[in-house]
Structure formats: C-alpha cells, structure tokens
Amino acid sequence: MEVNLFNGTLFATCELMPDPQIPTGQPKIYGQVLFKQIFPAGILQALINLHGLPTDDQQKRAIHIHQFGDLSQGCITAGPHYNPLEVDHPAHPGDFGNHVASNGTIKQILIIKGGTLFGGQSILGRAVVIHEKEDDLGLGTNEESKRSGNAGKRIAGCVIGISPPSMWKKLAMELGRDGEE
C-alpha cells in the first residue's frame, strides 16, 4: 500500500452510478463515497456525496458494502453484504445505516465501525450499494432481516479503489470540515 506517500494515511474513492437494471420509478443516483484511514488501525471514515434523488423524497435509503467489486451485470453481481466475521446484520463492516435526502442530495460524514482499508478484511475492491428502501437494522421478523436488513432492490453502486488525498480534502471542505479530521 502507498500509505508512506500520504503520511501514513490511505484514501479511497467509489464513483457511484445508477444500476443499469434500475426499476422504473427509482431515482438515478450519482455521486461519490470517499474513505480515509490512518495506518494501521485508525478509524475508517467515509464522506458520502450523492445526488439525483427526488427533491421531495423522504424515503430512507440503506447504504452497504457488498462482498464483490463486480458490477458487470449491475449491482446484483456485487454479491451479498460484505460479512467476513459471519455476524448478523447490522454488525457487518460497512453497514452504513439509513439516509434521507435533503434537496435531492445526501452529504454526510460517517465512522465505519469494523471496516478497514488494510489487511485481509479490507473493503478495497468491494462495492458500495445504495438500496431502494430503509434497512430494518436486523429487527425484522424474517431471516433476510439478519442477512440484509430487508433493504430492497439495489439502485446504485460503485467499486472502491485507492485515491489521492486531494479528493477527500476537497469534499471535506465542501462539507464544512478541514479535511484533516
């Protein structure tokens, strides 16, 4: 890893695109999810910058990391939620929770519990997927709740790859942060 180039910190990006199999009536979501982590065991942070949601939309939408960085046939080929420790949902690394758009956008800073850019359980090369519905956080009454939170169809996705720090710093400034947190 090139952490020595960036003062012991690794940065990653994921350029979100609508799923080509998007159901009729679903928004075409674009944007970025950026990641930052200090080597070797710092907290994994994420900046979410999504647009293309309806301006009057109050639908909560789940965001998750999925096992594979394969979007060759849309988000369906990203596989299940990334769950290297085989724990019930919502304790998977990369369960980002639910998010509501404001004026057609979602812009947030998150701490990703259990996620890492380093080692054998790295999220690099995996996919971020936006779902059509709210995540029930594993509190539903069926088995799918414990696996995926019953979050519904996959409507947008991207593959996580290493990036320069400039992308993080630019978006952090737009969100009113100094980019160094």
N, C-alpha and C positions, 0 to 999 in steps of 0.2 A: 504494500500500500504506500501511497505517496504522502503519508502523514508528515514525514520530515520536511516536505515542501511548504506546509501550511502551519508551522509552529505546533505540530502535534495534533492537529485537528483535521478530521476528514469531513468533506462536504459531498452531498449527493443531490441529484435532482430527478424529477419524474415529470415529464411533459404530458399532461392529461389530454386525451382526445375522446370524443363520443364513441361508444361501441357501435360498430357497423351494423349490428343486429338490433339496434335500439328499437324498443317497441314504439308504435305510433302514439303520439301524445306526450312522450317523455322529452325533457329538455336536452338540448345538445350542449353538454358541459365541456368546457376547455379550461386550461389553466396549468398551474404548477403545484407540486408538493416538493418542498426543499427540506433537506436534512442536514444536521450538524452534530458531530460528536467528537469530544476530545479523547485521544488515545490514552490508555487502552480501555478504560471503564467509565468514562464520563457519561452523563445523562444524555440520551438521544433526544434532540429537539427537532420539531417539524414546523415549518411555515406552510400554511395552506392558503392558496390564492386561486379560487375558482370563479368562473363567470359563465354566463349563458343560462342561468336559472331564471324562471319567470319572476318578474319584479314583485308580484303579489303572492308568491309561493311561500307558504308557511309549513310545508312538508318537511319533517325532519328526515335527513338522509344519512345513512350509515357509511362510514369510510373504513376500509380494512386493507391490510396487506394480505395478498394471496400467495400461495406456495410457488408458483412458476412465473417467470417473466416471459411467458409465451402468449402473445396476443394475436397469433397468426390467423385465428378464426374468431376474433373478437375476445371479449373478456371471459367467455366460457372456458377457453383453453388456459386461463391463469390458474385453474385448479381450485382446490378448497382453500379456506383460510390457512395462512401460514401458522403452524402449530407444532413446533419442534419438541415441545415438552409434553405433548398429548394431554393437555388440560382442557377442561370445559370452558366454553365461551362465558364471559368476556375476558378471560385471563390470557388470551393468545397475545404474543408480542405483535403489535400492530393493530390492535383493536382501538381505533381512533374515536369511537363513540359516535354520537349523533350530532348533526349540524344543521342549522336553519339559515337559509339565505337572507341577506338584507339587501334590498335593491338589486336583486339578481346575482349577488356575489356572496362568497364565503371567504373571509380573510381572518385567519386565526393562527395563533402560536400555540403549540402543544408540546407536552412532555410525553414521550412514548415509553411507557413502562414495559420493561422486559425486552425492548427492541435494541438492536445494536448494528453498527456498520462494520464491526470487526469480528474475526474468528469464524468458526464453523456454523454459527447461528445468525450470520449476517443477513440483513434484508437486501443487500446489494444484489441486483439481478432478479429480484422478485417483482411482483406487480402491486400497485395500489389500485383499488377498485372502489368506485362510487356506486352505491346501490339505490334503487328507486324508493325504498321505504326506510322507516326507522328500525334500528336494531333494538330488539326486546331485551338485550343485555343478559340473555340466558335465563330469563324469568318466565318464558313461555311454558306451555303445557305439553309440548311435543319434543322429540329427540332433536329435531332440526334446530330448536332454540339453543341447545347446548353446543351444537356444531357451528351455527352461523348467525344466530340471533334473529332468524326469520326476516332478514333484511330485504328480501325480494330480488328482482332482476338486477343484473349488472348493467349500468347505463353509461359508464365511462371508465377508462383505465389508462395505465401507463407503466413503464418498466423503470425501475430505479437504477441509476448509474452514477458514477463518480462525476463531480463537477468542480469548477474552480470556486473559491470563496466569494468572488465578486457577485455571483447570483444571489447568494444568501444575504450579503451585505445590502444589496440594492433593495430586495424585498423587505428586509427588516427595517430599513429606513422608511419605506412606504407605509409600513405598519406602525410607525412611530417608535421604533426601537433603534438602538445604536448599532445593531449588527454584531455586537461583541458578547451578548449575553449567552 
